[in-house]
Amino acid sequence: MSSPAGKPGRRDEIAALVIEKGEVRIDDLVQAFGVSRMTIHRHIEDLARQGVLRKLHGAVSAQPSGVYESLIAWRETHAAGAKAALARAVLAEIQPGQAVILDDSTTVAALGPHLGQIDPLTVITNSLGMMQRLSGPEGPQLIALGGDYHPTYNAFIGHLCETALAGLHVNLAICSASGVSGATALIQDARAVRVKQAMLKAAARRVLLLDHTKFGKLALHRFADLTEFDAVYVDRGLAPDTERDLRAAGVPLILVDEND
């Protein structure tokens, strides 16, 4: 492991271990890294402030709770391969000349590097990261949804954002969710739910992107039933019994190979 002087390296190693395991006891981190509990707690405090990890009683977790979403710093690293595959697959949904709404999820953010292939294109988004990526003379026409800035999502939400969406009618909305219970997509934050639901209302076609780790993960608020979408893209890490149940429920499921 890293030497005591290499604190940033050790913090990265702690984060990587917790992200891999999902949850790790403090005592196990002390043993794994050969340092004092005080040192481990200091690193965990730093990582918690960044939103990478969440402190629990006697343990630390990389997972968001059912009420609070993890900050974007952690979500950007989670299931990156699956998100990239989903982004490549969903490109087939977007046609030149369309107007497309993209939500603030890190899953949908993986689309950003590919959108320059489609011309002309109008992109409407509340994601500050997506706005920054697509801005400039070579990018698509960009419509930025304003509102209250929320650092957890690096995005704009709230009444102003919802009002702007109510005045739009677009070809396609592409969204993600925090978790799925049965055939229902869930979100932790009620304000984020209202924005995403307004996005769906504004769109003629609705597409949901989910990496397989979202299934069985609880969140506080109902976003939408999976049957309300025209297509639900999921990577092939999805459990076979879950796939069977979703298809039986009439969910328009499209499975994506990570290597495609």
Residue frames as qw, qx, qy, qz and C-alpha x, y, z in Angstrom:
[[0.000, 0.886, 0.464, 0.000, 0.00, 0.00, 0.00],
 [0.275, 0.800, -0.058, 0.530, 0.97, 3.66, -0.22],
 [0.482, -0.025, -0.485, 0.729, 3.35, 5.15, 2.28],
 [0.166, -0.713, -0.513, 0.449, 2.03, 7.60, 4.90],
 [0.115, -0.437, 0.160, 0.878, 3.41, 10.45, 2.84],
 [0.061, -0.076, -0.704, -0.703, 1.31, 9.38, -0.15],
 [0.295, 0.294, 0.625, -0.660, -2.05, 10.47, 1.28],
 [0.569, 0.394, -0.138, -0.709, -3.83, 11.17, -2.02],
 [0.434, 0.252, -0.829, -0.248, -2.71, 7.75, -3.28],
 [0.020, -0.086, -0.924, 0.373, -3.96, 6.03, -0.15],
 [0.431, 0.335, 0.346, -0.763, -7.29, 7.87, -0.35],
 [0.569, 0.358, -0.464, -0.577, -7.67, 6.66, -3.94],
 [0.317, 0.132, -0.939, 0.009, -6.91, 3.11, -2.85],
 [0.187, 0.198, 0.750, -0.602, -9.46, 3.32, -0.03],
 [0.532, 0.385, 0.041, -0.753, -12.09, 4.68, -2.43],
 [0.504, 0.312, -0.699, -0.400, -11.33, 1.97, -4.99],
 [0.132, 0.018, -0.964, 0.229, -11.63, -0.79, -2.39],
 [0.304, 0.306, 0.601, -0.673, -14.94, 0.50, -0.99],
 [0.548, 0.403, -0.216, -0.701, -16.38, 1.02, -4.49],
 [0.401, 0.224, -0.860, -0.220, -15.40, -2.56, -5.39],
 [0.136, -0.124, -0.929, 0.322, -16.89, -4.06, -2.20],
 [0.298, -0.625, -0.527, -0.493, -19.87, -1.71, -1.83],
 [0.508, -0.786, 0.080, -0.343, -19.41, -1.52, 1.94],
 [0.674, 0.224, -0.556, 0.432, -16.36, -2.08, 4.17],
 [0.623, -0.728, -0.258, 0.123, -15.94, -2.07, 7.96],
 [0.018, -0.939, 0.303, -0.164, -13.57, 0.51, 9.44],
 [0.681, -0.516, 0.518, 0.045, -11.62, -2.25, 11.23],
 [0.850, 0.268, 0.381, 0.245, -11.08, -4.02, 7.90],
 [0.411, 0.869, -0.043, 0.273, -9.71, -0.80, 6.36],
 [0.362, -0.829, 0.419, -0.082, -7.32, -0.37, 9.29],
 [0.796, -0.225, 0.542, 0.148, -6.04, -3.91, 8.78],
 [0.756, 0.539, 0.294, 0.225, -5.88, -3.65, 4.98],
 [0.353, 0.859, -0.081, 0.361, -3.90, -0.40, 4.95],
 [0.753, -0.109, -0.356, 0.542, -1.79, -0.92, 8.08],
 [0.099, 0.408, -0.152, 0.894, -2.51, 2.51, 9.56],
 [0.021, 0.162, 0.697, -0.698, -4.29, 3.83, 12.62],
 [0.097, 0.665, 0.740, -0.016, -8.06, 4.23, 12.95],
 [0.046, -0.780, -0.122, 0.612, -7.48, 7.98, 13.21],
 [0.099, -0.360, 0.579, 0.725, -5.72, 7.99, 9.83],
 [0.090, 0.320, 0.882, 0.333, -8.49, 5.92, 8.22],
 [0.022, 0.768, 0.573, -0.287, -11.14, 8.23, 9.68],
 [0.071, -0.655, 0.144, 0.738, -9.30, 11.27, 8.31],
 [0.058, -0.105, 0.750, 0.651, -9.23, 9.80, 4.80],
 [0.036, 0.510, 0.855, 0.093, -12.90, 8.79, 5.05],
 [0.002, -0.759, -0.328, 0.563, -13.84, 12.31, 6.14],
 [0.027, -0.470, 0.425, 0.774, -12.07, 13.71, 3.05],
 [0.001, -0.096, -0.874, -0.475, -13.78, 11.23, 0.74],
 [0.021, 0.625, 0.756, -0.195, -17.18, 11.84, 2.33],
 [0.026, 0.691, 0.080, -0.718, -16.82, 15.60, 1.78],
 [0.061, 0.312, -0.630, -0.709, -16.17, 14.85, -1.91],
 [0.758, 0.195, 0.100, -0.615, -19.30, 12.70, -2.05],
 [0.451, 0.369, -0.790, -0.189, -17.31, 9.61, -3.03],
 [0.391, -0.116, -0.891, 0.200, -18.10, 7.60, 0.12],
 [0.514, -0.593, -0.134, -0.605, -20.81, 7.62, 2.76],
 [0.039, 0.319, -0.788, 0.525, -20.02, 7.11, 6.45],
 [0.730, -0.368, -0.458, -0.351, -22.00, 4.47, 8.31],
 [0.616, -0.667, 0.321, -0.270, -21.85, 3.26, 11.92],
 [0.681, -0.416, 0.591, 0.120, -18.55, 1.39, 12.08],
 [0.654, 0.223, 0.607, 0.393, -18.31, 1.13, 8.30],
 [0.119, 0.552, -0.216, -0.797, -18.17, 3.11, 5.07],
 [0.615, 0.435, 0.657, 0.022, -20.21, 2.68, 1.89],
 [0.150, -0.139, 0.470, 0.859, -19.89, 3.76, -1.73],
 [0.014, -0.487, -0.795, -0.361, -23.58, 3.33, -2.29],
 [0.242, -0.316, 0.015, -0.917, -26.16, 6.12, -2.03],
 [0.210, 0.173, 0.818, -0.508, -28.87, 5.60, 0.56],
 [0.141, 0.540, 0.799, 0.224, -32.55, 5.31, -0.34],
 [0.039, -0.899, -0.353, 0.257, -33.02, 8.97, 0.57],
 [0.075, -0.872, 0.258, 0.409, -29.79, 10.74, -0.45],
 [0.828, 0.544, -0.015, 0.134, -28.05, 10.50, -3.81],
 [0.709, -0.329, 0.155, 0.604, -24.28, 10.23, -3.91],
 [0.078, 0.813, -0.170, -0.551, -22.46, 13.20, -5.38],
 [0.745, 0.636, -0.108, -0.170, -21.57, 13.13, -9.03],
 [0.040, 0.712, -0.701, 0.008, -17.89, 12.39, -8.23],
 [0.467, -0.157, 0.861, -0.126, -18.80, 8.84, -7.20],
 [0.723, 0.454, 0.431, -0.293, -21.55, 8.25, -9.76],
 [0.469, 0.763, -0.351, -0.274, -19.24, 9.13, -12.66],
 [0.019, 0.510, -0.860, -0.014, -16.94, 6.22, -11.72],
 [0.573, 0.008, 0.743, -0.345, -19.66, 3.66, -11.11],
 [0.686, 0.372, 0.626, 0.009, -20.43, 1.06, -13.85],
 [0.080, 0.686, -0.291, -0.661, -18.51, 3.13, -16.39],
 [0.109, -0.144, 0.867, 0.465, -18.21, 0.30, -18.91],
 [0.188, 0.512, 0.837, -0.034, -21.92, -0.44, -18.84],
 [0.140, 0.801, 0.234, -0.533, -22.78, 3.26, -19.21],
 [0.004, -0.522, 0.543, 0.658, -20.48, 3.59, -22.21],
 [0.125, 0.118, 0.932, 0.320, -22.11, 0.58, -23.87],
 [0.170, 0.675, 0.669, -0.260, -25.60, 1.94, -23.20],
 [0.088, 0.744, -0.072, -0.658, -24.60, 5.29, -24.72],
 [0.037, -0.291, 0.751, 0.591, -23.31, 3.63, -27.89],
 [0.130, 0.333, 0.926, 0.125, -26.48, 1.56, -28.23],
 [0.134, 0.739, 0.538, -0.382, -28.94, 4.40, -27.66],
 [0.068, -0.434, 0.344, 0.830, -27.32, 6.51, -30.38],
 [0.063, 0.210, 0.847, 0.484, -29.53, 4.58, -32.82],
 [0.006, 0.702, 0.671, -0.238, -32.54, 6.34, -31.24],
 [0.050, -0.759, -0.038, 0.648, -31.31, 9.80, -32.24],
 [0.599, 0.501, 0.483, 0.396, -31.86, 10.97, -35.81],
 [0.281, -0.008, 0.130, 0.951, -30.51, 14.09, -37.57],
 [0.186, -0.400, -0.344, -0.828, -32.87, 17.02, -37.30],
 [0.546, -0.563, -0.619, -0.040, -34.42, 15.92, -34.02],
 [0.196, -0.659, 0.324, -0.650, -34.81, 17.81, -30.76],
 [0.750, -0.135, -0.631, 0.148, -33.71, 15.64, -27.82],
 [0.444, -0.770, 0.214, -0.405, -33.98, 16.15, -24.06],
 [0.685, 0.152, -0.628, 0.336, -31.15, 14.67, -21.97],
 [0.610, -0.768, -0.161, -0.108, -31.38, 14.47, -18.19],
 [0.065, -0.859, 0.452, -0.232, -28.58, 15.15, -15.68],
 [0.930, -0.293, 0.219, -0.019, -27.68, 11.50, -14.97],
 [0.224, -0.639, 0.667, 0.311, -24.13, 10.23, -15.36],
 [0.624, 0.186, 0.747, 0.134, -25.56, 7.37, -17.43],
 [0.483, 0.811, 0.328, 0.033, -26.93, 9.77, -20.03],
 [0.105, -0.902, 0.299, 0.293, -23.78, 11.90, -19.77],
 [0.590, -0.228, 0.680, 0.372, -21.89, 9.07, -21.48],
 [0.564, 0.663, 0.473, 0.135, -23.72, 10.13, -24.67],
 [0.039, -0.920, 0.050, 0.386, -21.90, 13.45, -24.74],
 [0.306, -0.502, 0.604, 0.538, -18.78, 12.40, -26.71],
 [0.386, 0.210, 0.830, 0.343, -20.93, 10.85, -29.48],
 [0.290, 0.756, 0.489, -0.325, -23.42, 13.61, -30.19],
 [0.019, 0.668, -0.344, -0.660, -21.14, 15.45, -32.59],
 [0.254, 0.000, 0.876, 0.409, -21.76, 12.60, -35.07],
 [0.172, 0.631, 0.755, 0.045, -25.38, 13.69, -35.50],
 [0.062, -0.393, 0.052, 0.916, -25.99, 16.85, -37.49],
 [0.124, -0.512, 0.240, -0.816, -28.19, 18.80, -37.32],
 [0.532, -0.381, -0.736, 0.170, -29.33, 18.18, -33.76],
 [0.250, -0.652, 0.129, -0.705, -30.95, 20.20, -30.97],
 [0.557, -0.160, -0.734, 0.354, -30.10, 19.13, -27.41],
 [0.391, -0.693, 0.012, -0.606, -32.09, 20.37, -24.41],
 [0.709, -0.117, -0.611, 0.331, -30.59, 19.60, -20.99],
 [0.438, -0.868, -0.003, -0.233, -30.46, 20.66, -17.35],
 [0.881, -0.265, 0.011, 0.391, -27.00, 19.13, -16.89],
 [0.054, -0.941, 0.241, 0.231, -24.25, 21.72, -16.47],
 [0.521, -0.378, 0.678, 0.356, -21.65, 19.14, -17.44],
 [0.564, 0.436, 0.646, 0.272, -23.48, 18.35, -20.68],
 [0.208, 0.963, 0.148, -0.084, -23.89, 22.07, -21.43],
 [0.246, -0.806, 0.442, 0.308, -20.16, 22.61, -21.02],
 [0.576, -0.100, 0.735, 0.343, -19.30, 19.58, -23.17],
 [0.470, 0.553, 0.637, 0.257, -21.64, 20.56, -26.03],
 [0.067, 0.934, 0.101, -0.336, -21.09, 24.32, -26.04],
 [0.334, -0.458, 0.519, 0.640, -19.06, 25.83, -28.84],
 [0.432, 0.508, -0.268, -0.695, -19.40, 26.45, -32.58],
 [0.309, 0.244, -0.868, -0.304, -18.92, 22.78, -33.57],
 [0.159, 0.115, 0.904, -0.379, -21.54, 21.37, -31.22],
 [0.013, -0.545, -0.787, -0.290, -25.26, 20.82, -31.70],
 [0.228, -0.578, -0.088, -0.779, -27.78, 23.56, -31.13],
 [0.381, -0.147, -0.764, 0.499, -27.98, 23.73, -27.35],
 [0.399, -0.644, -0.184, -0.626, -30.93, 24.81, -25.21],
 [0.293, 0.124, -0.735, 0.599, -29.98, 25.11, -21.55],
 [0.514, -0.647, -0.497, -0.264, -32.65, 24.53, -18.92],
 [0.095, 0.473, -0.449, 0.752, -32.06, 26.89, -16.01],
 [0.705, -0.563, -0.363, -0.233, -33.34, 26.85, -12.45],
 [0.532, -0.769, 0.327, -0.138, -31.83, 26.22, -9.05],
 [0.525, 0.525, -0.663, 0.096, -28.29, 24.82, -9.33],
 [0.861, -0.440, 0.173, -0.189, -27.77, 21.63, -7.30],
 [0.062, 0.706, -0.704, -0.048, -24.14, 20.50, -6.79],
 [0.662, -0.126, 0.726, -0.139, -25.13, 16.89, -6.04],
 [0.734, 0.473, 0.486, 0.036, -26.32, 16.57, -9.63],
 [0.288, -0.302, 0.357, 0.836, -24.19, 19.34, -11.19],
 [0.041, 0.419, 0.732, 0.535, -27.48, 20.37, -12.74],
 [0.239, -0.080, 0.112, -0.961, -30.42, 22.76, -12.59],
 [0.182, -0.402, -0.897, -0.033, -33.71, 21.68, -11.04],
 [0.005, 0.395, 0.472, -0.788, -36.74, 23.32, -9.45],
 [0.376, 0.684, 0.497, -0.378, -39.72, 25.37, -10.58],
 [0.231, 0.742, -0.288, -0.560, -37.98, 27.38, -13.29],
 [0.063, -0.284, 0.895, 0.338, -36.65, 24.21, -14.91],
 [0.294, 0.364, 0.877, -0.111, -40.07, 22.52, -14.79],
 [0.328, 0.751, 0.253, -0.514, -41.77, 25.62, -16.24],
 [0.142, 0.602, -0.559, -0.552, -39.34, 25.75, -19.16],
 [0.134, -0.049, 0.969, 0.199, -39.98, 22.08, -19.94],
 [0.361, 0.521, 0.686, -0.357, -43.74, 22.61, -19.91],
 [0.365, 0.762, -0.031, -0.535, -43.35, 24.90, -22.94],
 [0.058, 0.505, -0.763, -0.399, -41.44, 22.35, -25.04],
 [0.912, 0.188, 0.273, -0.244, -42.41, 19.48, -27.33],
 [0.005, -0.649, 0.714, 0.262, -39.50, 17.33, -28.53],
 [0.726, 0.251, -0.564, -0.302, -38.91, 14.12, -30.46],
 [0.815, -0.033, -0.547, 0.189, -37.12, 12.21, -27.74],
 [0.389, -0.776, 0.350, -0.353, -36.28, 12.23, -24.02],
 [0.771, 0.146, -0.576, 0.229, -33.44, 10.08, -22.68],
 [0.446, -0.706, 0.284, -0.472, -33.31, 9.63, -18.89],
 [0.509, 0.101, -0.819, 0.244, -31.99, 7.36, -16.18],
 [0.652, -0.637, -0.156, -0.379, -33.05, 6.57, -12.61],
 [0.196, -0.652, 0.634, -0.366, -31.49, 5.96, -9.19],
 [0.254, -0.131, 0.940, -0.185, -33.00, 2.53, -8.69],
 [0.580, -0.033, -0.530, -0.617, -35.65, 0.06, -9.81],
 [0.364, -0.057, 0.811, -0.455, -38.07, -1.88, -7.65],
 [0.604, 0.418, 0.663, -0.143, -40.04, -4.48, -9.57],
 [0.454, 0.471, 0.491, 0.575, -40.98, -2.59, -12.74],
 [0.090, -0.967, -0.233, -0.042, -40.91, 0.89, -11.21],
 [0.545, 0.390, -0.175, 0.721, -38.10, 3.42, -11.65],
 [0.489, -0.789, -0.312, 0.202, -37.20, 5.37, -8.50],
 [0.354, 0.612, -0.168, 0.687, -35.38, 8.61, -7.64],
 [0.453, -0.285, -0.575, 0.619, -34.14, 9.84, -4.23],
 [0.080, -0.262, -0.164, 0.948, -34.94, 13.55, -4.63],
 [0.323, 0.662, 0.646, -0.202, -38.53, 14.72, -5.20],
 [0.161, 0.805, -0.108, -0.560, -37.30, 17.85, -7.02],
 [0.064, -0.374, 0.790, 0.482, -35.34, 15.72, -9.47],
 [0.313, 0.335, 0.889, 0.002, -38.41, 13.51, -9.98],
 [0.318, 0.775, 0.362, -0.408, -40.55, 16.47, -11.01],
 [0.119, 0.695, -0.443, -0.553, -37.98, 17.63, -13.56],
 [0.137, -0.156, 0.927, 0.314, -37.62, 14.15, -15.07],
 [0.322, 0.503, 0.788, -0.150, -41.38, 13.69, -15.22],
 [0.276, 0.810, 0.067, -0.513, -41.68, 17.04, -17.00],
 [0.019, -0.488, 0.714, 0.501, -39.07, 15.82, -19.49],
 [0.244, 0.166, 0.946, 0.134, -41.19, 12.76, -20.26],
 [0.314, 0.703, 0.529, -0.355, -44.32, 14.86, -20.74],
 [0.174, 0.779, -0.215, -0.563, -42.48, 17.04, -23.28],
 [0.073, -0.408, 0.817, 0.401, -41.34, 14.09, -25.43],
 [0.777, 0.220, -0.251, -0.534, -43.01, 12.08, -28.19],
 [0.879, 0.088, -0.464, 0.073, -40.70, 9.12, -27.47],
 [0.478, -0.755, 0.354, -0.275, -39.29, 8.17, -24.07],
 [0.807, 0.261, -0.495, 0.189, -36.14, 6.13, -23.48],
 [0.613, -0.735, 0.249, -0.151, -34.66, 4.95, -20.18],
 [0.605, 0.476, -0.592, 0.240, -31.03, 3.88, -19.67],
 [0.715, -0.604, 0.238, -0.259, -30.18, 1.67, -16.68],
 [0.324, 0.446, -0.826, 0.118, -27.07, -0.22, -15.74],
 [0.682, -0.231, -0.676, -0.153, -27.92, -3.55, -14.10],
 [0.344, -0.057, -0.658, 0.668, -26.81, -2.45, -10.62],
 [0.292, -0.180, 0.073, -0.936, -29.86, -0.18, -10.42],
 [0.693, -0.239, -0.519, -0.439, -32.21, -3.18, -10.12],
 [0.715, -0.399, -0.541, 0.194, -33.20, -4.01, -6.57],
 [0.343, -0.006, -0.290, 0.894, -31.84, -0.67, -5.37],
 [0.115, -0.774, -0.617, 0.082, -34.39, 1.37, -3.43],
 [0.164, 0.146, -0.034, 0.975, -34.97, 5.12, -3.56],
 [0.123, 0.290, 0.599, -0.736, -37.62, 7.25, -1.91],
 [0.436, 0.497, 0.138, -0.737, -39.76, 8.53, -4.78],
 [0.665, 0.377, 0.630, 0.138, -41.54, 6.92, -7.73],
 [0.046, -0.407, 0.400, 0.820, -40.33, 8.30, -11.07],
 [0.655, 0.296, -0.271, -0.640, -42.26, 6.19, -13.60],
 [0.878, 0.002, 0.471, -0.089, -43.24, 2.62, -14.39],
 [0.326, -0.344, 0.691, 0.546, -40.88, 0.99, -16.87],
 [0.388, 0.464, 0.767, 0.215, -43.86, 0.29, -19.12],
 [0.153, 0.902, 0.220, -0.339, -44.29, 4.07, -19.60],
 [0.131, -0.650, 0.511, 0.546, -41.13, 4.11, -21.72],
 [0.775, 0.525, -0.153, -0.318, -40.90, 3.22, -25.39],
 [0.807, 0.307, -0.448, 0.232, -37.55, 1.51, -24.80],
 [0.594, -0.751, 0.274, -0.083, -35.58, 0.52, -21.70],
 [0.663, 0.537, -0.483, 0.196, -31.89, -0.16, -22.39],
 [0.700, -0.629, 0.320, -0.108, -30.04, -2.32, -19.85],
 [0.222, 0.599, -0.766, -0.065, -26.60, -3.94, -20.00],
 [0.803, 0.014, -0.555, -0.216, -26.41, -7.74, -20.02],
 [0.156, 0.222, -0.778, 0.566, -25.33, -7.88, -16.40],
 [0.621, -0.200, 0.093, -0.752, -29.06, -8.03, -15.64],
 [0.361, -0.132, 0.896, -0.222, -30.04, -11.21, -13.78],
 [0.155, -0.093, -0.842, -0.509, -31.93, -13.69, -16.00],
 [0.106, -0.534, -0.819, 0.178, -34.87, -13.94, -13.59],
 [0.022, 0.605, 0.196, -0.772, -35.17, -10.14, -13.52],
 [0.121, 0.222, -0.577, -0.777, -35.12, -10.06, -17.32],
 [0.137, -0.293, -0.919, -0.227, -37.85, -12.69, -17.44],
 [0.068, -0.618, -0.641, 0.450, -40.06, -10.80, -14.97],
 [0.044, 0.519, -0.067, -0.851, -39.63, -7.50, -16.82],
 [0.154, 0.067, -0.722, -0.671, -40.53, -9.00, -20.18],
 [0.138, -0.426, -0.894, 0.002, -43.56, -10.72, -18.64],
 [0.047, -0.649, -0.437, 0.620, -44.66, -7.33, -17.27],
 [0.457, 0.786, 0.382, 0.165, -44.53, -5.84, -20.78],
 [0.257, -0.819, 0.206, 0.469, -41.39, -3.74, -20.30],
 [0.719, 0.693, -0.044, 0.031, -39.85, -2.86, -23.72],
 [0.624, -0.642, 0.368, 0.252, -36.44, -4.17, -22.70],
 [0.699, 0.661, -0.246, 0.115, -33.36, -3.91, -24.93],
 [0.795, -0.515, 0.184, 0.261, -30.27, -5.70, -23.63],
 [0.369, 0.879, -0.295, 0.058, -26.86, -4.31, -24.53],
 [0.913, -0.062, -0.114, 0.386, -23.53, -6.15, -24.61],
 [0.357, -0.854, 0.101, 0.364, -20.76, -4.17, -22.95],
 [0.512, -0.277, 0.542, 0.607, -18.38, -5.04, -25.79],
 [0.458, 0.660, 0.547, 0.236, -20.70, -3.82, -28.55]]
